[in-house]
Amino acid sequence: MNESKTIILAAGQGTRMRSQKSKVLHQVCEKNILDYVIDASKGSGIDAIAVIVGYQAEEVEKSLCPGIAAILQKEQLGTGHAVLQALPFFKELKGNLIVLVGDAPLIRPETIKGLVTEHEARGHGATVLSAEFQDPTGYGRMVKNYKGELLKIVEEGDATVEEKKIREINSGMYCFDAQTLIRSLQELNTNNTQGEYYLTDVIEIMGKLGKTTGTYVTPDYEDIKAINSKVQLSEVTAIMRKRINTKLMDNGVVMIDPAATYISNEVMVGQDSTLYPGVILEGKTVIGKDCLIGANSRLVNAIIGNQVTIRNSTILDSSVDDNTSVGPYAYIRPGSRIGKHCKVGDFVEVKNSTMADGAKAAHLTYIGDGDVGENVNLGCGTVFVNYDGKKKDRTVVEKNAFIGCNTNLIAPVTVKEGSYIAAGSTITDDVPEDSLAIARARQVNKVGYLKK
């Protein structure tokens, strides 16, 4: 590949989105639309990237990762005008200038590579990424000569009846010989129905300069699908979700119903793990091998070991180690670390706490700001009382302790190794090793009380 640079057109408002937010900052599978296009360029081997910003320019620029240039288009006077604003970025370039659109997140690195390869092999002044649609309504048409060379691109509003019958359409993405493009841009005018500077007009201008132009038809028309409305946003999201799920299944993940499984772009899942319908995996969640993630579970930035079972539960910014069982209906909140061979059962909530290997909380328990040792058993209804109305304190339960049902542990408090807490106790003082703590009133039976 010759020296190449990429510019991404992202200045438009996207009025059909009916949103106060820039169109390119809407998300597909938890990732900005624009970021997909940037990553596709990088994946094709082109790291010199500039983004043309306009509407909500500051917000778009703030979203860019380091090394990506932002170029302001103050007035939106068309795609040709947008490229002209980037002239200082590529005026010394002797190789290829790739022009991509910021609202087409399905574009893939291999498609960009194919476009550049075709362009260089043919020696064209410009090569247009195109696709064949059964219904090309709304798209610019590719008008070619008998040799298959591109003569011009005609926008829908300017097309004749015959030109509207053409099914090969313009994606709005190109590979240009940079210096040929620079000469052609000087000839642009606004003689069209929109009164704008069309980048598509440079194709005809290049022909007058004696330069040939061609097309590269993408093998998958979905690559060029752009987003101009919330309906199209949902359609593209469905396609992206299918791509993500297909890749995971190809790598050995089992999905009971892929169409009902929602996985973000950066999630990783190990071989032979099974995902049930309604599973939502977000952020940078990593799931190991041979896991079972039950229906309607939601994991966000969760690190899950191997052979873990999670049923109908929520895990946020926390980790669960090997051979542990979570749920159903458990809630593991941020900052929690669950060890190996643990049980976090139904209606158990864990917040900013650790559970060492073998610890168990079978049901109806709240573990907040606590450290639970190895092989501890927390009985039904155990509550770590961590908040006094002003500050939060920690509770420590050392290994091999047994906490009876309906126990309140009032922080800060420590239950030492091997101790037992009697059911129904409220513990306010530290409990020594190998002790039995009873903190409840002695039962008194008033015989015959109700008859009186």
C-alpha positions as a LaTeX table, in Angstrom:
\begin{tabular}{lrrr}
\hline
Residue & $x$ (\AA) & $y$ (\AA) & $z$ (\AA) \\
\hline
Met1 & 0.00 & 0.00 & 0.00 \\
Asn2 & 1.25 & 3.49 & $-0.87$ \\
Glu3 & 1.41 & 6.16 & 1.78 \\
Ser4 & $-2.20$ & 6.83 & 2.78 \\
Lys5 & $-4.24$ & 9.13 & 4.94 \\
Thr6 & $-7.92$ & 9.10 & 5.90 \\
Ile7 & $-10.40$ & 11.89 & 6.37 \\
Ile8 & $-13.81$ & 11.15 & 7.90 \\
Leu9 & $-16.79$ & 13.39 & 7.14 \\
Ala10 & $-18.63$ & 14.01 & 10.42 \\
Ala11 & $-19.75$ & 17.64 & 10.32 \\
Gly12 & $-23.47$ & 17.23 & 9.61 \\
Gln13 & $-26.25$ & 17.70 & 12.13 \\
Gly14 & $-28.34$ & 14.73 & 11.08 \\
Thr15 & $-31.71$ & 16.44 & 11.44 \\
Arg16 & $-33.66$ & 13.23 & 10.82 \\
Met17 & $-32.17$ & 11.78 & 14.01 \\
Arg18 & $-34.42$ & 14.18 & 15.96 \\
Ser19 & $-31.72$ & 14.59 & 18.59 \\
Gln20 & $-29.74$ & 17.33 & 20.31 \\
Lys21 & $-26.68$ & 15.10 & 20.07 \\
Ser22 & $-24.39$ & 14.85 & 17.08 \\
Lys23 & $-25.37$ & 11.92 & 14.89 \\
Val24 & $-21.88$ & 10.39 & 15.00 \\
Leu25 & $-21.93$ & 10.31 & 18.82 \\
His26 & $-24.95$ & 8.02 & 18.98 \\
Gln27 & $-23.97$ & 4.50 & 19.94 \\
Val28 & $-24.17$ & 1.09 & 18.32 \\
Cys29 & $-23.59$ & $-1.77$ & 20.74 \\
Glu30 & $-22.19$ & 0.68 & 23.33 \\
Lys31 & $-19.69$ & 2.33 & 21.02 \\
Asn32 & $-19.86$ & 5.68 & 19.22 \\
Ile33 & $-20.77$ & 5.42 & 15.54 \\
Leu34 & $-17.72$ & 7.49 & 14.63 \\
Asp35 & $-15.35$ & 5.26 & 16.62 \\
Tyr36 & $-16.23$ & 2.27 & 14.44 \\
Val37 & $-15.16$ & 4.19 & 11.33 \\
Ile38 & $-11.91$ & 5.34 & 12.96 \\
Asp39 & $-11.13$ & 1.77 & 14.06 \\
Ala40 & $-11.84$ & 0.45 & 10.55 \\
Ser41 & $-9.28$ & 2.88 & 9.13 \\
Lys42 & $-6.71$ & 1.86 & 11.73 \\
Gly43 & $-7.48$ & $-1.81$ & 11.11 \\
Ser44 & $-6.74$ & $-1.33$ & 7.42 \\
Gly45 & $-3.30$ & 0.03 & 8.30 \\
Ile46 & $-4.04$ & 3.77 & 8.00 \\
Asp47 & $-3.31$ & 5.63 & 11.24 \\
Ala48 & $-3.07$ & 9.19 & 9.85 \\
Ile49 & $-6.69$ & 10.23 & 10.35 \\
Ala50 & $-8.53$ & 13.56 & 10.39 \\
Val51 & $-12.19$ & 14.04 & 11.26 \\
Ile52 & $-14.17$ & 16.91 & 9.71 \\
Val53 & $-16.34$ & 18.35 & 12.50 \\
Gly54 & $-19.12$ & 20.91 & 12.39 \\
Tyr55 & $-22.32$ & 20.41 & 14.36 \\
Gln56 & $-21.42$ & 20.15 & 18.07 \\
Ala57 & $-17.79$ & 20.26 & 17.04 \\
Glu58 & $-16.45$ & 20.53 & 20.60 \\
Glu59 & $-18.31$ & 17.42 & 21.75 \\
Val60 & $-17.19$ & 15.40 & 18.74 \\
Glu61 & $-13.60$ & 16.55 & 19.13 \\
Lys62 & $-13.61$ & 15.62 & 22.84 \\
Ser63 & $-14.69$ & 12.10 & 21.90 \\
Leu64 & $-11.64$ & 11.54 & 19.68 \\
Cys65 & $-8.76$ & 9.48 & 20.96 \\
Pro66 & $-5.24$ & 11.01 & 20.96 \\
Gly67 & $-3.60$ & 11.25 & 17.57 \\
Ile68 & $-6.80$ & 11.91 & 15.62 \\
Ala69 & $-6.95$ & 15.40 & 14.09 \\
Ala70 & $-10.17$ & 17.45 & 14.16 \\
Ile71 & $-10.78$ & 19.93 & 11.33 \\
Leu72 & $-13.62$ & 22.43 & 11.60 \\
Gln73 & $-16.10$ & 23.00 & 8.77 \\
Lys74 & $-17.82$ & 26.18 & 9.97 \\
Glu75 & $-20.48$ & 26.16 & 7.26 \\
Gln76 & $-21.93$ & 22.94 & 5.89 \\
Leu77 & $-21.69$ & 23.67 & 2.16 \\
Gly78 & $-21.42$ & 20.09 & 0.94 \\
Thr79 & $-19.03$ & 17.16 & 0.94 \\
Gly80 & $-16.63$ & 18.80 & $-1.52$ \\
His81 & $-16.43$ & 21.86 & 0.72 \\
Ala82 & $-15.74$ & 19.59 & 3.71 \\
Val83 & $-12.78$ & 17.96 & 1.96 \\
Leu84 & $-11.42$ & 21.37 & 1.00 \\
Gln85 & $-11.24$ & 22.28 & 4.69 \\
Ala86 & $-8.83$ & 19.37 & 5.16 \\
Leu87 & $-6.48$ & 20.47 & 2.39 \\
Pro88 & $-3.59$ & 21.32 & 4.79 \\
Phe89 & $-3.85$ & 17.78 & 6.16 \\
Phe90 & $-3.12$ & 16.10 & 2.82 \\
Lys91 & $-1.69$ & 18.73 & 0.46 \\
Glu92 & 1.83 & 17.20 & 0.61 \\
Leu93 & 0.56 & 13.61 & 0.31 \\
Lys94 & 1.92 & 11.74 & $-2.71$ \\
Gly95 & $-0.17$ & 8.63 & $-2.16$ \\
Asn96 & $-3.79$ & 7.77 & $-1.37$ \\
Leu97 & $-6.41$ & 9.85 & 0.39 \\
Ile98 & $-9.24$ & 7.72 & 1.78 \\
Val99 & $-12.52$ & 9.56 & 2.36 \\
Leu100 & $-14.97$ & 7.83 & 4.71 \\
Val101 & $-18.29$ & 8.94 & 6.20 \\
Gly102 & $-18.71$ & 9.13 & 9.97 \\
Asp103 & $-22.24$ & 7.71 & 10.02 \\
Ala104 & $-21.43$ & 4.29 & 8.48 \\
Pro105 & $-20.18$ & 2.14 & 11.38 \\
Leu106 & $-20.47$ & $-1.16$ & 9.51 \\
Ile107 & $-17.50$ & $-0.39$ & 7.28 \\
Arg108 & $-14.79$ & $-3.02$ & 7.85 \\
Pro109 & $-11.00$ & $-2.92$ & 7.55 \\
Glu110 & $-10.99$ & $-5.59$ & 4.87 \\
Thr111 & $-13.38$ & $-3.50$ & 2.76 \\
Ile112 & $-11.08$ & $-0.48$ & 2.95 \\
Lys113 & $-8.10$ & $-2.69$ & 2.07 \\
Gly114 & $-10.00$ & $-4.04$ & $-0.94$ \\
Leu115 & $-10.83$ & $-0.51$ & $-2.07$ \\
Val116 & $-7.19$ & 0.61 & $-1.86$ \\
Thr117 & $-5.89$ & $-2.55$ & $-3.56$ \\
Glu118 & $-8.30$ & $-2.07$ & $-6.49$ \\
His119 & $-7.38$ & 1.61 & $-6.74$ \\
Glu120 & $-3.64$ & 0.98 & $-6.86$ \\
Ala121 & $-3.93$ & $-1.97$ & $-9.23$ \\
Arg122 & $-5.93$ & 0.07 & $-11.76$ \\
Gly123 & $-3.95$ & 3.30 & $-11.38$ \\
His124 & $-7.13$ & 5.37 & $-11.19$ \\
Gly125 & $-7.36$ & 8.97 & $-10.14$ \\
Ala126 & $-10.27$ & 7.92 & $-7.92$ \\
Thr127 & $-11.96$ & 4.67 & $-6.95$ \\
Val128 & $-15.42$ & 4.78 & $-5.41$ \\
Leu129 & $-16.68$ & 2.24 & $-2.92$ \\
Ser130 & $-20.04$ & 1.13 & $-4.29$ \\
Ala131 & $-22.72$ & $-1.50$ & $-3.79$ \\
Glu132 & $-25.61$ & $-2.92$ & $-5.75$ \\
Phe133 & $-29.05$ & $-2.36$ & $-4.22$ \\
Gln134 & $-32.35$ & $-3.80$ & $-5.36$ \\
Asp135 & $-33.92$ & $-0.47$ & $-4.43$ \\
Pro136 & $-31.36$ & 2.33 & $-4.95$ \\
Thr137 & $-33.81$ & 5.15 & $-4.17$ \\
Gly138 & $-32.14$ & 8.05 & $-2.40$ \\
Tyr139 & $-28.59$ & 7.15 & $-3.40$ \\
Gly140 & $-26.25$ & 8.62 & $-6.00$ \\
Arg141 & $-26.02$ & 6.45 & $-9.16$ \\
Met142 & $-22.79$ & 5.24 & $-10.77$ \\
Val143 & $-22.84$ & 6.17 & $-14.46$ \\
Lys144 & $-20.24$ & 4.16 & $-16.44$ \\
Asn145 & $-19.04$ & 3.83 & $-20.02$ \\
Tyr146 & $-18.93$ & 0.63 & $-22.06$ \\
Lys147 & $-15.49$ & $-0.20$ & $-20.58$ \\
Gly148 & $-16.89$ & $-0.15$ & $-17.08$ \\
Glu149 & $-15.05$ & 3.05 & $-16.22$ \\
Leu150 & $-16.88$ & 5.55 & $-14.07$ \\
Leu151 & $-17.97$ & 8.68 & $-15.92$ \\
Lys152 & $-19.85$ & 10.48 & $-13.15$ \\
Ile153 & $-21.94$ & 10.06 & $-10.03$ \\
Val154 & $-25.43$ & 11.52 & $-10.26$ \\
Glu155 & $-27.31$ & 12.39 & $-7.08$ \\
Glu156 & $-30.93$ & 11.24 & $-6.80$ \\
Gly157 & $-32.33$ & 14.75 & $-7.19$ \\
Asp158 & $-30.31$ & 15.40 & $-10.34$ \\
Ala159 & $-30.72$ & 11.98 & $-12.01$ \\
Thr160 & $-32.68$ & 11.39 & $-15.21$ \\
Val161 & $-35.33$ & 8.68 & $-15.49$ \\
Glu162 & $-32.80$ & 6.35 & $-17.14$ \\
Glu163 & $-30.08$ & 7.09 & $-14.57$ \\
Lys164 & $-32.47$ & 6.29 & $-11.73$ \\
Lys165 & $-32.71$ & 2.72 & $-13.09$ \\
Ile166 & $-29.03$ & 2.10 & $-12.28$ \\
Arg167 & $-28.72$ & $-0.18$ & $-9.25$ \\
Glu168 & $-25.03$ & 0.41 & $-8.45$ \\
Ile169 & $-24.94$ & 3.20 & $-5.91$ \\
Asn170 & $-22.41$ & 5.49 & $-4.28$ \\
Ser171 & $-21.42$ & 4.82 & $-0.69$ \\
Gly172 & $-19.91$ & 8.29 & $-0.25$ \\
Met173 & $-16.53$ & 6.65 & 0.45 \\
Tyr174 & $-13.54$ & 6.92 & $-1.86$ \\
Cys175 & $-9.88$ & 6.30 & $-2.48$ \\
Phe176 & $-8.25$ & 9.23 & $-4.31$ \\
Asp177 & $-4.86$ & 9.94 & $-5.71$ \\
Ala178 & $-4.28$ & 12.89 & $-3.40$ \\
Gln179 & $-2.61$ & 15.23 & $-5.89$ \\
Thr180 & $-5.20$ & 14.53 & $-8.60$ \\
Leu181 & $-7.93$ & 15.27 & $-6.08$ \\
Ile182 & $-6.33$ & 18.59 & $-5.13$ \\
Arg183 & $-6.37$ & 19.73 & $-8.77$ \\
Ser184 & $-9.97$ & 18.59 & $-9.22$ \\
Leu185 & $-11.25$ & 20.33 & $-6.10$ \\
Gln186 & $-10.33$ & 23.68 & $-7.61$ \\
Glu187 & $-12.95$ & 23.15 & $-10.35$ \\
Leu188 & $-15.93$ & 22.46 & $-8.08$ \\
Asn189 & $-19.04$ & 24.62 & $-8.34$ \\
Thr190 & $-22.55$ & 24.72 & $-6.89$ \\
Asn191 & $-24.55$ & 24.16 & $-10.10$ \\
Asn192 & $-26.94$ & 21.58 & $-8.61$ \\
Thr193 & $-30.34$ & 21.37 & $-6.94$ \\
Gln194 & $-28.86$ & 21.70 & $-3.44$ \\
Gly195 & $-26.53$ & 24.58 & $-4.23$ \\
Glu196 & $-23.64$ & 22.72 & $-2.59$ \\
Tyr197 & $-20.13$ & 21.64 & $-3.50$ \\
Tyr198 & $-20.54$ & 17.93 & $-4.27$ \\
Leu199 & $-17.48$ & 15.75 & $-3.86$ \\
Thr200 & $-19.07$ & 13.45 & $-6.43$ \\
Asp201 & $-18.47$ & 16.13 & $-9.11$ \\
Val202 & $-14.71$ & 15.54 & $-8.97$ \\
Ile203 & $-15.25$ & 12.25 & $-10.85$ \\
Glu204 & $-16.35$ & 14.09 & $-13.99$ \\
Ile205 & $-13.63$ & 16.73 & $-13.47$ \\
Met206 & $-10.95$ & 14.02 & $-13.29$ \\
Gly207 & $-12.15$ & 12.66 & $-16.62$ \\
Lys208 & $-11.54$ & 16.06 & $-18.19$ \\
Leu209 & $-8.04$ & 15.97 & $-16.69$ \\
Gly210 & $-7.41$ & 12.66 & $-18.44$ \\
Lys211 & $-7.62$ & 10.55 & $-15.29$ \\
Thr212 & $-9.66$ & 7.37 & $-15.18$ \\
Thr213 & $-11.95$ & 6.55 & $-12.28$ \\
Gly214 & $-13.43$ & 3.25 & $-11.21$ \\
Thr215 & $-15.48$ & 1.50 & $-8.57$ \\
Tyr216 & $-14.92$ & $-1.22$ & $-6.03$ \\
Val217 & $-18.16$ & $-3.07$ & $-5.35$ \\
Thr218 & $-18.18$ & $-4.21$ & $-1.75$ \\
Pro219 & $-18.90$ & $-7.94$ & $-1.37$ \\
Asp220 & $-21.31$ & $-7.10$ & 1.48 \\
Tyr221 & $-23.67$ & $-4.21$ & 0.84 \\
Glu222 & $-24.21$ & $-3.82$ & 4.60 \\
Asp223 & $-20.71$ & $-2.31$ & 4.81 \\
Ile224 & $-21.98$ & 1.00 & 3.44 \\
Lys225 & $-25.26$ & 1.24 & 5.34 \\
Ala226 & $-25.40$ & 4.71 & 6.88 \\
Ile227 & $-27.45$ & 6.01 & 9.80 \\
Asn228 & $-29.74$ & 8.98 & 9.26 \\
Ser229 & $-32.60$ & 8.23 & 11.65 \\
Lys230 & $-33.37$ & 6.40 & 14.87 \\
Val231 & $-34.97$ & 3.64 & 12.81 \\
Gln232 & $-31.76$ & 3.18 & 10.83 \\
Leu233 & $-29.82$ & 3.30 & 14.10 \\
Ser234 & $-31.79$ & 0.29 & 15.32 \\
Glu235 & $-31.32$ & $-1.51$ & 11.99 \\
Val236 & $-27.56$ & $-1.03$ & 12.02 \\
Thr237 & $-27.39$ & $-2.04$ & 15.68 \\
Ala238 & $-29.13$ & $-5.30$ & 14.82 \\
Ile239 & $-26.59$ & $-5.97$ & 12.06 \\
Met240 & $-23.66$ & $-5.14$ & 14.34 \\
Arg241 & $-25.06$ & $-7.33$ & 17.11 \\
Lys242 & $-25.36$ & $-10.20$ & 14.64 \\
Arg243 & $-21.72$ & $-9.69$ & 13.58 \\
Ile244 & $-20.54$ & $-9.67$ & 17.21 \\
Asn245 & $-22.57$ & $-12.75$ & 18.11 \\
Thr246 & $-21.50$ & $-14.63$ & 14.99 \\
Lys247 & $-17.83$ & $-14.00$ & 15.74 \\
Leu248 & $-18.27$ & $-15.29$ & 19.30 \\
Met249 & $-20.12$ & $-18.40$ & 18.15 \\
Asp250 & $-17.43$ & $-19.05$ & 15.54 \\
Asn251 & $-14.96$ & $-19.00$ & 18.44 \\
Gly252 & $-16.90$ & $-21.62$ & 20.40 \\
Val253 & $-19.57$ & $-19.78$ & 22.40 \\
Val254 & $-23.06$ & $-21.33$ & 22.63 \\
Met255 & $-26.04$ & $-18.97$ & 22.25 \\
Ile256 & $-29.52$ & $-20.39$ & 22.74 \\
Asp257 & $-31.10$ & $-17.48$ & 20.83 \\
Pro258 & $-28.55$ & $-15.10$ & 19.25 \\
Ala259 & $-31.26$ & $-12.63$ & 18.22 \\
Ala260 & $-32.14$ & $-12.16$ & 21.90 \\
Thr261 & $-28.56$ & $-11.90$ & 23.18 \\
Tyr262 & $-27.10$ & $-8.40$ & 23.53 \\
Ile263 & $-23.31$ & $-8.11$ & 23.60 \\
Ser264 & $-21.12$ & $-5.02$ & 23.37 \\
Asn265 & $-18.22$ & $-4.71$ & 20.98 \\
Glu266 & $-15.38$ & $-5.24$ & 23.49 \\
Val267 & $-16.82$ & $-8.22$ & 25.38 \\
Met268 & $-14.87$ & $-11.50$ & 25.41 \\
Val269 & $-16.42$ & $-14.93$ & 26.08 \\
Gly270 & $-14.55$ & $-18.23$ & 26.37 \\
Gln271 & $-15.16$ & $-21.51$ & 24.57 \\
Asp272 & $-18.14$ & $-23.68$ & 25.52 \\
Ser273 & $-19.73$ & $-20.97$ & 27.63 \\
Thr274 & $-23.50$ & $-20.85$ & 27.15 \\
Leu275 & $-25.52$ & $-17.64$ & 26.94 \\
Tyr276 & $-29.29$ & $-17.87$ & 27.42 \\
Pro277 & $-31.86$ & $-15.48$ & 25.89 \\
Gly278 & $-32.03$ & $-12.00$ & 27.33 \\
Val279 & $-28.39$ & $-11.92$ & 28.42 \\
Ile280 & $-26.83$ & $-8.42$ & 28.27 \\
Leu281 & $-23.03$ & $-8.16$ & 28.34 \\
Glu282 & $-21.69$ & $-4.61$ & 28.41 \\
Gly283 & $-18.43$ & $-2.69$ & 28.68 \\
Lys284 & $-15.25$ & $-4.74$ & 28.88 \\
Thr285 & $-16.81$ & $-7.84$ & 30.36 \\
Val286 & $-14.66$ & $-10.98$ & 30.13 \\
Ile287 & $-16.18$ & $-14.44$ & 30.65 \\
Gly288 & $-14.07$ & $-17.59$ & 30.91 \\
Lys289 & $-14.65$ & $-21.09$ & 29.58 \\
Asp290 & $-17.51$ & $-23.49$ & 30.34 \\
Cys291 & $-19.66$ & $-20.85$ & 32.01 \\
Leu292 & $-23.44$ & $-20.69$ & 32.04 \\
Ile293 & $-24.99$ & $-17.22$ & 31.91 \\
Gly294 & $-28.70$ & $-17.63$ & 32.56 \\
Ala295 & $-31.62$ & $-15.80$ & 31.02 \\
Asn296 & $-31.95$ & $-12.05$ & 31.64 \\
Ser297 & $-28.59$ & $-11.70$ & 33.38 \\
Arg298 & $-26.76$ & $-8.38$ & 32.94 \\
Leu299 & $-22.99$ & $-8.06$ & 33.31 \\
Val300 & $-21.18$ & $-4.72$ & 33.01 \\
Asn301 & $-17.35$ & $-4.62$ & 33.12 \\
Ala302 & $-17.45$ & $-7.97$ & 34.91 \\
Ile303 & $-14.53$ & $-10.42$ & 35.04 \\
Ile304 & $-15.84$ & $-13.97$ & 35.24 \\
Gly305 & $-13.64$ & $-17.05$ & 35.70 \\
Asn306 & $-14.11$ & $-20.56$ & 34.33 \\
Gln307 & $-17.06$ & $-22.88$ & 35.03 \\
Val308 & $-19.09$ & $-20.13$ & 36.67 \\
Thr309 & $-22.88$ & $-20.27$ & 36.76 \\
Ile310 & $-24.86$ & $-17.03$ & 36.79 \\
Arg311 & $-28.65$ & $-17.20$ & 36.79 \\
Asn312 & $-30.94$ & $-14.18$ & 36.35 \\
Ser313 & $-28.51$ & $-11.84$ & 38.09 \\
Thr314 & $-26.73$ & $-8.50$ & 37.74 \\
Ile315 & $-22.97$ & $-8.01$ & 38.13 \\
Leu316 & $-21.43$ & $-4.54$ & 37.85 \\
Asp317 & $-17.70$ & $-3.70$ & 37.82 \\
Ser318 & $-16.83$ & $-6.79$ & 39.86 \\
Ser319 & $-15.12$ & $-10.17$ & 39.52 \\
Val320 & $-16.27$ & $-13.74$ & 40.10 \\
Asp321 & $-13.67$ & $-16.51$ & 40.22 \\
Asp322 & $-13.77$ & $-20.15$ & 39.04 \\
Asn323 & $-16.50$ & $-22.66$ & 39.93 \\
Thr324 & $-18.70$ & $-20.14$ & 41.69 \\
Ser325 & $-22.49$ & $-19.98$ & 41.52 \\
Val326 & $-24.40$ & $-16.69$ & 41.43 \\
Gly327 & $-28.17$ & $-16.25$ & 41.63 \\
Pro328 & $-30.91$ & $-16.42$ & 40.77 \\
Tyr329 & $-31.76$ & $-12.78$ & 41.42 \\
Ala330 & $-28.41$ & $-11.83$ & 42.98 \\
Tyr331 & $-27.02$ & $-8.30$ & 42.70 \\
Ile332 & $-23.25$ & $-7.84$ & 42.78 \\
Arg333 & $-22.46$ & $-4.15$ & 42.86 \\
Pro334 & $-19.23$ & $-2.31$ & 41.95 \\
Gly335 & $-15.98$ & $-3.09$ & 43.74 \\
Ser336 & $-16.80$ & $-6.68$ & 44.73 \\
Arg337 & $-14.53$ & $-9.71$ & 44.38 \\
Ile338 & $-16.01$ & $-13.18$ & 44.71 \\
Gly339 & $-13.58$ & $-16.09$ & 45.08 \\
Lys340 & $-13.53$ & $-19.70$ & 43.89 \\
His341 & $-16.21$ & $-22.26$ & 44.81 \\
Cys342 & $-18.41$ & $-19.58$ & 46.37 \\
Lys343 & $-22.19$ & $-19.36$ & 46.43 \\
Val344 & $-24.03$ & $-16.06$ & 46.09 \\
Gly345 & $-27.64$ & $-17.20$ & 46.14 \\
Asp346 & $-31.09$ & $-15.78$ & 45.52 \\
Phe347 & $-31.77$ & $-12.21$ & 46.61 \\
Val348 & $-28.22$ & $-11.73$ & 47.89 \\
Glu349 & $-26.67$ & $-8.29$ & 47.39 \\
Val350 & $-22.91$ & $-7.73$ & 47.54 \\
Lys351 & $-21.43$ & $-4.21$ & 47.46 \\
Asn352 & $-17.76$ & $-3.23$ & 47.63 \\
Ser353 & $-16.94$ & $-6.47$ & 49.40 \\
Thr354 & $-14.79$ & $-9.57$ & 49.11 \\
Met355 & $-15.78$ & $-13.20$ & 49.54 \\
Ala356 & $-12.85$ & $-15.58$ & 49.86 \\
Asp357 & $-12.81$ & $-19.11$ & 48.41 \\
Gly358 & $-15.61$ & $-21.35$ & 49.60 \\
Ala359 & $-17.69$ & $-18.59$ & 51.24 \\
Lys360 & $-21.46$ & $-18.94$ & 50.97 \\
Ala361 & $-24.46$ & $-16.65$ & 51.24 \\
Ala362 & $-27.35$ & $-18.79$ & 50.08 \\
His363 & $-30.21$ & $-16.31$ & 50.19 \\
Leu364 & $-31.68$ & $-13.02$ & 51.42 \\
Thr365 & $-28.41$ & $-11.47$ & 52.59 \\
Tyr366 & $-26.77$ & $-8.05$ & 52.28 \\
Ile367 & $-22.96$ & $-7.89$ & 52.27 \\
Gly368 & $-21.94$ & $-4.24$ & 52.14 \\
Asp369 & $-18.38$ & $-2.99$ & 52.71 \\
Gly370 & $-17.26$ & $-6.31$ & 54.11 \\
Asp371 & $-14.58$ & $-8.96$ & 53.91 \\
Val372 & $-15.78$ & $-12.54$ & 54.19 \\
Gly373 & $-13.16$ & $-15.21$ & 54.84 \\
Glu374 & $-12.71$ & $-18.72$ & 53.46 \\
Asn375 & $-15.52$ & $-21.22$ & 54.02 \\
Val376 & $-17.70$ & $-18.74$ & 55.91 \\
Asn377 & $-21.42$ & $-19.47$ & 55.89 \\
Leu378 & $-23.75$ & $-16.47$ & 56.04 \\
Gly379 & $-27.22$ & $-17.57$ & 57.08 \\
Cys380 & $-30.48$ & $-16.37$ & 55.56 \\
Gly381 & $-31.20$ & $-12.75$ & 56.46 \\
Thr382 & $-27.67$ & $-11.75$ & 57.44 \\
Val383 & $-27.17$ & $-7.99$ & 57.11 \\
Phe384 & $-23.88$ & $-6.12$ & 57.16 \\
Val385 & $-25.01$ & $-2.86$ & 58.74 \\
Asn386 & $-22.39$ & $-0.61$ & 57.16 \\
Tyr387 & $-23.88$ & 2.91 & 57.34 \\
Asp388 & $-24.57$ & 4.97 & 60.45 \\
Gly389 & $-26.09$ & 7.91 & 58.60 \\
Lys390 & $-22.80$ & 9.77 & 58.23 \\
Lys391 & $-20.08$ & 7.31 & 57.24 \\
Lys392 & $-19.63$ & 3.73 & 56.11 \\
Asp393 & $-17.51$ & 1.18 & 57.98 \\
Arg394 & $-16.31$ & $-2.32$ & 57.15 \\
Thr395 & $-17.24$ & $-5.65$ & 58.61 \\
Val396 & $-14.76$ & $-8.54$ & 58.72 \\
Val397 & $-15.81$ & $-12.16$ & 59.07 \\
Glu398 & $-12.75$ & $-14.39$ & 59.29 \\
Lys399 & $-12.44$ & $-17.88$ & 57.83 \\
Asn400 & $-14.56$ & $-20.82$ & 58.97 \\
Ala401 & $-17.01$ & $-18.61$ & 60.87 \\
Phe402 & $-20.72$ & $-19.43$ & 60.84 \\
Ile403 & $-23.28$ & $-16.64$ & 60.92 \\
Gly404 & $-26.77$ & $-17.72$ & 61.96 \\
Cys405 & $-29.95$ & $-16.59$ & 60.23 \\
Asn406 & $-31.39$ & $-13.13$ & 60.80 \\
Thr407 & $-28.12$ & $-11.67$ & 62.14 \\
Asn408 & $-27.15$ & $-7.99$ & 62.06 \\
Leu409 & $-23.42$ & $-7.22$ & 62.06 \\
Ile410 & $-23.04$ & $-3.57$ & 63.09 \\
Ala411 & $-19.88$ & $-2.12$ & 61.48 \\
Pro412 & $-17.10$ & $-1.66$ & 62.34 \\
Val413 & $-16.96$ & $-5.15$ & 63.75 \\
Thr414 & $-14.84$ & $-8.30$ & 63.37 \\
Val415 & $-15.96$ & $-11.89$ & 63.80 \\
Lys416 & $-12.81$ & $-13.90$ & 64.41 \\
Glu417 & $-11.85$ & $-17.24$ & 62.87 \\
Gly418 & $-14.02$ & $-20.24$ & 63.68 \\
Ser419 & $-16.68$ & $-18.35$ & 65.65 \\
Tyr420 & $-20.44$ & $-18.92$ & 65.61 \\
Ile421 & $-23.17$ & $-16.29$ & 65.80 \\
Ala422 & $-26.50$ & $-17.45$ & 67.12 \\
Ala423 & $-29.53$ & $-16.83$ & 64.92 \\
Gly424 & $-31.36$ & $-13.58$ & 65.55 \\
Ser425 & $-28.35$ & $-11.79$ & 67.07 \\
Thr426 & $-27.33$ & $-8.17$ & 66.63 \\
Ile427 & $-23.54$ & $-8.05$ & 66.97 \\
Thr428 & $-21.96$ & $-4.74$ & 67.98 \\
Asp429 & $-18.66$ & $-5.95$ & 69.48 \\
Asp430 & $-15.83$ & $-8.06$ & 68.09 \\
Val431 & $-16.25$ & $-11.81$ & 68.57 \\
Pro432 & $-13.11$ & $-13.79$ & 69.70 \\
Glu433 & $-11.89$ & $-16.92$ & 67.92 \\
Asp434 & $-13.82$ & $-20.17$ & 68.32 \\
Ser435 & $-16.56$ & $-18.47$ & 70.33 \\
Leu436 & $-20.36$ & $-18.50$ & 70.29 \\
Ala437 & $-21.92$ & $-15.04$ & 70.32 \\
Ile438 & $-25.53$ & $-14.64$ & 71.40 \\
Ala439 & $-26.97$ & $-11.13$ & 71.30 \\
Arg440 & $-30.71$ & $-11.39$ & 71.76 \\
Ala441 & $-33.20$ & $-11.19$ & 74.63 \\
Arg442 & $-33.99$ & $-14.43$ & 76.45 \\
Gln443 & $-37.36$ & $-15.88$ & 75.44 \\
Val444 & $-40.14$ & $-15.47$ & 77.99 \\
Asn445 & $-43.45$ & $-17.35$ & 77.62 \\
Lys446 & $-46.50$ & $-15.73$ & 79.29 \\
Val447 & $-48.72$ & $-18.77$ & 79.76 \\
Gly448 & $-52.42$ & $-17.99$ & 79.43 \\
Tyr449 & $-51.76$ & $-14.35$ & 78.54 \\
Leu450 & $-54.36$ & $-14.15$ & 75.76 \\
Lys451 & $-57.15$ & $-15.50$ & 78.00 \\
Lys452 & $-56.58$ & $-12.61$ & 80.38 \\
\hline
\end{tabular}
